[in-house]
């Protein structure tokens, strides 16, 4: 409900505003900060920044933490001092109007979901750097998914886990080795409230296992129109080891993992049931939450008295399963004893034997030595399954064809919906202003339509290039601040710190690489021939500089060695100041990189990149992709909207593939990327490069937006699962 009883004036404080008391000003600011809607609306984000720019940066752009440093009186004084009253009121009213509006895409195209919301399960959600309950691509994708669901008006409820320590803060030692630091979050500074039952008491999830009960409190988070429930095992009734279950993201052993997945799957269904939410569709984002299907079957049996077989069929008809990785290690597998310990009580209530339960997680049910695979469970108990790019669809059908032994590979029921990114979250303000000037009015309401983005061809080349270079300069200012902080923390010499303040040549071609340092992503491939890359970066007439950022999993020693190899190049005079590693990769670091680089480098070992989304963010801001033809890029590259490494093939021997891809990368840099970037016309502009920027934006921005992605899920999955008209995922 709107707590204001008067009209507002966007451009200046009204008499009514001037009369508002400090408590009301504070309440409005806190109401805005308590819904993450603010994080994809720059004018609202900048409102919080302008309250105290220094503390805003120091507090990781956390508006609630910032507001808690003020009393209502001191905040009102600051608002008067900086003329913020009208902006506060405008932001508050915009949020209320957004939440109340029925003029959405879903209202017209997915009306059946109005009474049957989608339940969306994911092990992590990357929404903003101030809420660090994500590790990387999967979490950011989930965050973008629910932001677009909110924007499109799709009734969706998210289910996840609250990690008290989140993922880790990354620090590199003097010799470049990654160390991990876990910091406990202060819940009071996060936009979380306890989920409550109809009687008003805090809701607690209780799960039965053979080895005792497991409890979790539940936090509620608002993301625009979407509600996200997060389970937290740090509850006084739990045993000490169970209180730590949700402490860290992707930490611990098999036992920790299965208990986390019991919480998110079975616990998630119990939250929905307790809150009176009856989903029309269940969307399992990766196998971590696949136990949800079994609990949903139990509820169906107990509520309606149907058999296990009938309940299983009904729940499968309502379930979508998305698989995200062709890497075998990415699919959780558990031994039979762990399954019985944790699923035994649920199995009893389902009325099935242990071997029957195990069969749902085995490719070969008759193999009693085969462990229980969460991906297999997800595929068997869903009627709609999809990969996350066209190529990944082919790989997934091949990978899991044994589940359907009587079908041809192309008839395996795994389709694809290619990933996309949330435009408003990743688009730089300067680029948004450029689009506002040249694109059709209200263009953000039509981001998934190709015609909207053709307007980029009407933008003056000089204006586009100037905007891009402004973002590039902002990137290097950010990098210099981070480098000084990194070096100061390591107590490096003043000479080194002084050098860090001068890195970043605005005239040089800037290549960016930021992602998880899994070995198959081959972060160090560009350094396979050090002499050759040294010649490239040190060309006095065509200089090149390379920015790296990314984390390796704490247990991934090869990935850590990749980081160490790259970070230590700063000690090589050929690369000092030209190869830079930015520590502690997160959403904020990613945002700066993808908005300011000229080229985004991606060179995974094909076909192990299921989709990837970082390069899609670059498109929005005028950067160009230089990538292996894997994941989303395999269906995106058309010869004139970026650059391709290789021909989309791989050798059976990884050693030969790596050597061939590295040589091709150098060749593309030397013969295509660098010459095109430095070739200037009579106005001093790289005309061919700018045209390729336009081609990239016009052909790719609409196709790889999360609005398009979520609309695809709605049409092909959510609506038919809820009883609407079905359509194919391919």
CORLIN-V453075 format. One record per residue. N is the residue number from 1. RES is the residue in one letter. PSI is psi in whole degrees, 0 to 359 (* if undefined). D_FIRST is the distance of its C-alpha to the first C-alpha in whole Angstrom. Layout:
((N RES PSI D_FIRST) (N RES PSI D_FIRST))
This chain:
((1 X 141 0) (2 X 123 4) (3 X 359 6) (4 X 141 9) (5 X 25 11) (6 X 168 13) (7 X 159 15) (8 X 163 16) (9 X 117 20) (10 X 328 20) (11 X 351 24) (12 X 157 24) (13 X 131 22) (14 X 172 21) (15 X 322 22) (16 X 318 19) (17 X 318 18) (18 X 335 22) (19 X 355 21) (20 X 142 18) (21 X 161 19) (22 X 321 19) (23 X 320 17) (24 X 319 14) (25 X 316 16) (26 X 318 16) (27 X 319 13) (28 X 315 12) (29 X 318 15) (30 X 326 14) (31 X 320 11) (32 X 314 13) (33 X 337 16) (34 X 358 14) (35 X 120 14) (36 X 4 17) (37 X 325 16) (38 X 332 18) (39 X 348 21) (40 X 23 22) (41 X 99 21) (42 X 323 24) (43 X 331 22) (44 X 317 19) (45 X 318 22) (46 X 335 24) (47 X 312 22) (48 X 319 22) (49 X 319 26) (50 X 348 26) (51 X 317 25) (52 X 91 28) (53 X 323 30) (54 X 310 33) (55 X 328 31) (56 X 315 28) (57 X 318 31) (58 X 333 33) (59 X 20 30) (60 X 40 30) (61 X 42 27) (62 X 106 24) (63 X 327 21) (64 X 317 20) (65 X 322 24) (66 X 312 24) (67 X 328 22) (68 X 350 23) (69 X 357 26) (70 X 149 25) (71 X 163 24) (72 X 322 21) (73 X 316 24) (74 X 328 26) (75 X 318 23) (76 X 321 22) (77 X 316 26) (78 X 321 26) (79 X 321 23) (80 X 317 25) (81 X 323 28) (82 X 13 27) (83 X 56 25) (84 X 353 22) (85 X 311 20) (86 X 327 19) (87 X 322 19) (88 X 313 16) (89 X 319 14) (90 X 315 15) (91 X 319 15) (92 X 315 11) (93 X 322 10) (94 X 318 13) (95 X 314 11) (96 X 318 7) (97 X 321 10) (98 X 314 12) (99 X 330 10) (100 X 346 9) (101 X 139 13) (102 X 2 16) (103 X 72 18) (104 X 165 20) (105 X 317 23) (106 X 327 23) (107 X 326 21) (108 X 319 25) (109 X 347 27) (110 X 45 26) (111 X 332 24) (112 X 338 26) (113 X 351 24) (114 X 321 21) (115 X 0 22) (116 X 79 24) (117 X 162 22) (118 X 133 25) (119 X 116 25) (120 X 116 27) (121 X 132 29) (122 X 145 30) (123 X 343 32) (124 X 153 30) (125 X 116 27) (126 X 97 28) (127 X 320 25) (128 X 155 26) (129 X 339 28) (130 X 351 26) (131 X 78 26) (132 X 68 29) (133 X 39 29) (134 X 159 31) (135 X 327 35) (136 X 226 36) (137 X 315 36) (138 X 316 34) (139 X 318 31) (140 X 321 30) (141 X 315 31) (142 X 318 28) (143 X 314 26) (144 X 325 27) (145 X 311 26) (146 X 334 23) (147 X 317 22) (148 X 323 23) (149 X 320 22) (150 X 311 18) (151 X 325 20) (152 X 352 21) (153 X 21 19) (154 X 120 21) (155 X 112 19) (156 X 139 21) (157 X 126 21) (158 X 146 23) (159 X 128 25) (160 X 195 27) (161 X 147 29) (162 X 117 28) (163 X 112 31) (164 X 326 31) (165 X 358 34) (166 X 209 33) (167 X 192 36) (168 X 157 38) (169 X 130 39) (170 X 133 42) (171 X 141 45) (172 X 136 48) (173 X 178 51) (174 X 332 54) (175 X 13 56) (176 X 9 53) (177 X 135 52) (178 X 133 48) (179 X 157 47) (180 X 136 44) (181 X 129 41) (182 X 127 39) (183 X 126 36) (184 X 135 34) (185 X 145 30) (186 X 106 28) (187 X 331 25) (188 X 339 23) (189 X 13 23) (190 X 154 22) (191 X 50 18) (192 X 142 19) (193 X 150 18) (194 X 134 20) (195 X 138 19) (196 X 151 19) (197 X 177 21) (198 X 332 20) (199 X 354 21) (200 X 357 19) (201 X 149 22) (202 X 136 23) (203 X 135 24) (204 X 130 28) (205 X 133 30) (206 X 125 33) (207 X 138 36) (208 X 135 40) (209 X 169 42) (210 X 338 46) (211 X 15 46) (212 X 177 43) (213 X 152 40) (214 X 133 37) (215 X 155 34) (216 X 134 30) (217 X 166 27) (218 X 127 24) (219 X 149 22) (220 X 134 18) (221 X 135 18) (222 X 127 15) (223 X 87 17) (224 X 236 15) (225 X 355 14) (226 X 139 17) (227 X 133 17) (228 X 125 20) (229 X 132 22) (230 X 124 25) (231 X 140 27) (232 X 115 29) (233 X 359 32) (234 X 74 33) (235 X 137 32) (236 X 336 35) (237 X 338 36) (238 X 155 37) (239 X 155 41) (240 X 318 41) (241 X 329 42) (242 X 333 39) (243 X 337 37) (244 X 359 38) (245 X 315 37) (246 X 23 34) (247 X 314 35) (248 X 147 36) (249 X 127 36) (250 X 41 39) (251 X 172 41) (252 X 186 43) (253 X 192 46) (254 X 320 46) (255 X 318 45) (256 X 316 42) (257 X 315 41) (258 X 327 41) (259 X 324 39) (260 X 318 36) (261 X 333 37) (262 X 318 37) (263 X 308 33) (264 X 322 32) (265 X 292 33) (266 X 315 34) (267 X 322 31) (268 X 317 28) (269 X 322 29) (270 X 328 29) (271 X 310 25) (272 X 316 24) (273 X 316 26) (274 X 329 25) (275 X 2 21) (276 X 25 22) (277 X 120 22) (278 X 96 25) (279 X 145 26) (280 X 337 28) (281 X 142 29) (282 X 125 30) (283 X 113 31) (284 X 108 33) (285 X 89 33) (286 X 167 37) (287 X 350 38) (288 X 331 37) (289 X 14 34) (290 X 340 37) (291 X 342 37) (292 X 325 34) (293 X 321 36) (294 X 319 38) (295 X 323 36) (296 X 323 34) (297 X 315 37) (298 X 313 38) (299 X 319 34) (300 X 318 36) (301 X 314 39) (302 X 327 38) (303 X 320 35) (304 X 0 37) (305 X 20 41) (306 X 166 42) (307 X 165 45) (308 X 316 44) (309 X 317 45) (310 X 319 43) (311 X 320 40) (312 X 316 41) (313 X 318 41) (314 X 316 38) (315 X 319 36) (316 X 322 38) (317 X 335 37) (318 X 4 34) (319 X 135 34) (320 X 141 35) (321 X 127 36) (322 X 122 37) (323 X 141 40) (324 X 355 40) (325 X 137 43) (326 X 4 47) (327 X 121 48) (328 X 321 49) (329 X 346 48) (330 X 1 44) (331 X 114 44) (332 X 135 44) (333 X 139 47) (334 X 143 48) (335 X 162 51) (336 X 324 51) (337 X 324 51) (338 X 322 48) (339 X 314 46) (340 X 320 48) (341 X 318 47) (342 X 333 43) (343 X 356 43) (344 X 308 46) (345 X 322 43) (346 X 320 41) (347 X 320 45) (348 X 317 46) (349 X 335 43) (350 X 340 43) (351 X 32 47) (352 X 160 49) (353 X 166 51) (354 X 316 51) (355 X 326 53) (356 X 315 51) (357 X 313 48) (358 X 330 49) (359 X 334 50) (360 X 344 47) (361 X 9 47) (362 X 138 50) (363 X 317 52) (364 X 96 55) (365 X 334 54) (366 X 351 58) (367 X 100 58) (368 X 354 57) (369 X 347 58) (370 X 132 55) (371 X 173 52) (372 X 120 48) (373 X 127 46) (374 X 327 42) (375 X 320 43) (376 X 317 45) (377 X 315 43) (378 X 320 40) (379 X 322 42) (380 X 330 44) (381 X 34 41) (382 X 147 39) (383 X 347 40) (384 X 121 39) (385 X 145 39) (386 X 149 39) (387 X 181 41) (388 X 14 39) (389 X 167 41) (390 X 313 44) (391 X 319 47) (392 X 329 45) (393 X 315 45) (394 X 315 49) (395 X 319 49) (396 X 321 47) (397 X 322 49) (398 X 320 52) (399 X 324 51) (400 X 19 50) (401 X 337 52) (402 X 341 54) (403 X 340 51) (404 X 71 52) (405 X 341 56) (406 X 11 57) (407 X 148 55) (408 X 155 56) (409 X 319 54) (410 X 354 52) (411 X 3 51) (412 X 131 49) (413 X 58 46) (414 X 109 44) (415 X 205 42) (416 X 144 41) (417 X 113 37) (418 X 138 38) (419 X 158 35) (420 X 176 33) (421 X 153 31) (422 X 110 28) (423 X 310 29) (424 X 334 26) (425 X 333 26) (426 X 352 30) (427 X 126 31) (428 X 147 32) (429 X 321 30) (430 X 322 34) (431 X 323 34) (432 X 319 31) (433 X 322 32) (434 X 315 35) (435 X 320 33) (436 X 326 31) (437 X 329 34) (438 X 340 36) (439 X 164 34) (440 X 153 32) (441 X 143 29) (442 X 36 26) (443 X 333 29) (444 X 344 26) (445 X 355 25) (446 X 36 28) (447 X 335 30) (448 X 9 31) (449 X 127 34) (450 X 327 37) (451 X 327 37) (452 X 317 35) (453 X 350 37) (454 X 342 40) (455 X 342 39) (456 X 335 40) (457 X 347 43) (458 X 353 43) (459 X 135 42) (460 X 132 45) (461 X 322 46) (462 X 322 47) (463 X 318 43) (464 X 316 42) (465 X 321 45) (466 X 319 44) (467 X 316 40) (468 X 317 41) (469 X 329 44) (470 X 319 41) (471 X 324 39) (472 X 318 42) (473 X 322 43) (474 X 322 39) (475 X 311 40) (476 X 330 44) (477 X 317 42) (478 X 314 40) (479 X 317 43) (480 X 318 45) (481 X 317 42) (482 X 319 42) (483 X 318 46) (484 X 318 46) (485 X 315 44) (486 X 312 46) (487 X 324 49) (488 X 321 48) (489 X 331 47) (490 X 4 50) (491 X 42 52) (492 X 167 54) (493 X 155 56) (494 X 329 55) (495 X 317 57) (496 X 319 55) (497 X 319 52) (498 X 321 53) (499 X 322 54) (500 X 330 51) (501 X 353 49) (502 X 3 51) (503 X 156 51) (504 X 95 49) (505 X 114 51) (506 X 340 49) (507 X 349 52) (508 X 154 52) (509 X 122 51) (510 X 118 48) (511 X 134 48) (512 X 146 45) (513 X 112 45) (514 X 118 42) (515 X 179 41) (516 X 139 42) (517 X 54 46) (518 X 146 47) (519 X 328 51) (520 X 345 50) (521 X 349 48) (522 X 56 52) (523 X 331 50) (524 X 10 54) (525 X 326 55) (526 X 345 55) (527 X 20 58) (528 X 323 60) (529 X 94 63) (530 X 322 62) (531 X 320 65) (532 X 316 63) (533 X 330 60) (534 X 320 61) (535 X 321 63) (536 X 311 60) (537 X 341 58) (538 X 11 61) (539 X 116 62) (540 X 336 62) (541 X 341 61) (542 X 68 59) (543 X 149 57) (544 X 141 54) (545 X 146 52) (546 X 127 50) (547 X 131 47) (548 X 147 46) (549 X 149 43) (550 X 158 42) (551 X 146 43) (552 X 145 45) (553 X 141 44) (554 X 333 45) (555 X 5 48) (556 X 86 49) (557 X 318 52) (558 X 320 53) (559 X 321 50) (560 X 325 50) (561 X 326 54) (562 X 314 52) (563 X 314 50) (564 X 318 53) (565 X 315 55) (566 X 315 53) (567 X 324 52) (568 X 354 56) (569 X 342 57) (570 X 342 56) (571 X 355 59) (572 X 121 61) (573 X 335 62) (574 X 337 62) (575 X 356 58) (576 X 125 57) (577 X 352 54) (578 X 338 54) (579 X 118 52) (580 X 134 49) (581 X 122 47) (582 X 122 44) (583 X 162 43) (584 X 60 40) (585 X 127 38) (586 X 189 35) (587 X 322 32) (588 X 313 32) (589 X 316 36) (590 X 315 36) (591 X 315 34) (592 X 317 36) (593 X 309 39) (594 X 340 38) (595 X 341 37) (596 X 348 40) (597 X 156 43) (598 X 320 45) (599 X 137 46) (600 X 120 44) (601 X 132 47) (602 X 116 47) (603 X 61 50) (604 X 164 49) (605 X 110 52) (606 X 138 52) (607 X 48 50) (608 X 352 48) (609 X 104 45) (610 X 312 43) (611 X 293 41) (612 X 143 40) (613 X 349 37) (614 X 319 38) (615 X 334 40) (616 X 327 37) (617 X 325 35) (618 X 321 38) (619 X 314 39) (620 X 333 35) (621 X 12 37) (622 X 0 40) (623 X 160 42) (624 X 146 45) (625 X 138 45) (626 X 103 49) (627 X 152 49) (628 X 147 50) (629 X 73 50) (630 X 162 48) (631 X 220 44) (632 X 329 42) (633 X 333 45) (634 X 332 47) (635 X 359 46) (636 X 322 44) (637 X 130 47) (638 X 9 49) (639 X 341 52) (640 X 13 50) (641 X 23 47) (642 X 205 48) (643 X 144 51) (644 X 141 52) (645 X 116 54) (646 X 188 56) (647 X 15 57) (648 X 27 54) (649 X 162 57) (650 X 146 58) (651 X 155 61) (652 X 338 62) (653 X 123 63) (654 X 324 60) (655 X 317 62) (656 X 319 63) (657 X 313 60) (658 X 316 59) (659 X 316 62) (660 X 317 62) (661 X 321 58) (662 X 315 58) (663 X 321 61) (664 X 324 59) (665 X 312 56) (666 X 317 59) (667 X 317 61) (668 X 319 57) (669 X 312 56) (670 X 327 60) (671 X 342 60) (672 X 298 57) (673 X 303 54) (674 X 313 56) (675 X 317 58) (676 X 321 55) (677 X 322 53) (678 X 355 56) (679 X 120 58) (680 X 149 57) (681 X 190 57) (682 X 341 59) (683 X 5 55) (684 X 17 55) (685 X 145 52) (686 X 82 53) (687 X 315 52) (688 X 323 53) (689 X 315 50) (690 X 322 48) (691 X 323 48) (692 X 325 48) (693 X 314 44) (694 X 317 44) (695 X 320 45) (696 X 311 43) (697 X 314 40) (698 X 328 40) (699 X 341 42) (700 X 329 39) (701 X 319 36) (702 X 324 35) (703 X 329 37) (704 X 37 35) (705 X 150 32) (706 X 340 29) (707 X 314 28) (708 X 318 31) (709 X 311 32) (710 X 326 28) (711 X 321 29) (712 X 315 33) (713 X 321 31) (714 X 311 29) (715 X 315 32) (716 X 342 35) (717 X 298 33) (718 X 313 30) (719 X 308 30) (720 X 326 34) (721 X 334 33) (722 X 7 30) (723 X 4 33) (724 X 193 33) (725 X 133 35) (726 X 153 37) (727 X 162 38) (728 X 152 41) (729 X 355 40) (730 X * 43))
